[in-house]
């Protein structure tokens, strides 16, 4: 996927144990430093990537820092304009902080966890005056997007403060706010409504509340996005939304058929992946944020809030392997619609509603996460040729049909059309899985995945689930195999037209390795050995993604 850092892989999603502090690796986010896993009251640093907890609604998502600050939120959908952009800038670029009142910096939570089997975040502060908890949840039900924050007194009496600073347009604009009657923020387009029993005052574009909670008391603050100011959304029932969302996540993960090792970690991963699905269409976004850096201070900061066919195909196979067929079916329906009967126009990524044009823009008013500029929206890699995508998509379609034969009438024609288009493309140089921004070149990985495409297509034809020239494709499969093996030992080459090896040519997904040379480790010279030290997943280090 686009210029991705190898650190941003879903294999890095771990399950937090009850009472532990969530870190970036717990949430599928790039991990730059290790965060402590014990009481952290004395630790004041915030704003790091690994400290961002992830909550989502299967339409959009938010990130929550250890001090109770929502640092990122696009209220309408994953790839919409953010109103809280503290993650990529300063406090002036928008945030929503809820936590105990303090004379100095906002105190960080002493511990955080997800409620078991859910994406409901629980943060706990232990202070001299008592203990208080904050539940953060994005409801998965209803039409209006909500962020619900419920403060619960556990012991003593603690004064809390809510600072809601919405800054539309990725932190660029100061909105009009009003606390007369029902608190409202005008975004243009759209409006935010803040509902709470706590008193609210407005000023300088902010909405501020201070209130105290004692043991057993709760105060809810619910933020609702609405496209229409003339028809405000109904008053939300925060406790009802919490229960509905908790039930949703527990009912959903309860359908998992996975019974292997590290079950807690696998289920936490599945919940995270489910939260990256866009329920209205079935698309699956690669990530919930834009421009988090591959390395702090670096420039490879890309917008991942789109549906990469490669990434989503792998996620679909993960869902299928754990018994979640509905998510695969929804993705296939979305894929069929975006292809629209023209497989020759296939792109490597789309917007969540099938948008093809994703113009790349630099937001020069944002300094970037820890000064890692530029900040970008959109992604120019959408127009690249990446031959391997055909293999990943056809493999996912094949796996879906294996688990649900009723999909054959949809899967068969899609596979046939994609394999037919690949006949003219597989031998061409491309930008590859690395999405290089420079001359196209040949990648062994692209050839291997073209082999996968024809292997799966032939199997579907043999089983009677698809139509196509099976004998011709068998011969083509052998030709591709020979080409991949012939160039697997090539020394790393940066010249246009040269073959760029992937240092490990793996067995195709779900398949068997073919011959001793088809999967051998390639280590032709010291430069390759150095690259292999940084190998991640199926490949040693080839050109960094997004680089020439």
Secondary structure, DSSP 8 states (H G I E B T S, - for coil): -TT--TT--GGG-----TT----GGGGT----S---SS--TT------GGG-EEEE-SS-EEEE-TTSEEEEE-SSSTTS--SB-GGGS-GGG-EEEEEE--SSS----SEEEE-TTS--EEEEEEETTEEEEEEEE--SSSSS-EEEEEEEEEEEEEEEEEEEE--HHHHT---EEE-SSSEEEE-SS-EEEEEESS--EEETTEEEEEEEEETT-EEEEEEEEES-SSS------HHHHHHHHHHHHHHHHTT----SSSHHHHHHHHHHHHHTEETTTTEE-S-S-B---SSTT-S---B--SEEHHHHHHHHHHHHHTT-HHHHHHHHHHHHHHHTT-GGG--SEE-TT-------EE-TT---BTTB---EES-GGGG---THHHHHHHHHHHHHHHH-GGGHHHHHHHHHHHHHHHTTTTTS-B-TTTT-SSS-BEEHHHHHHHHHHHHHHHHHHHTTS--S-HHHHHHHHHHHHHHHHHHTT-----STTSEE--SB----TTS---STTTT-B---SHHHHHHHTT-BTTB---S-TT--
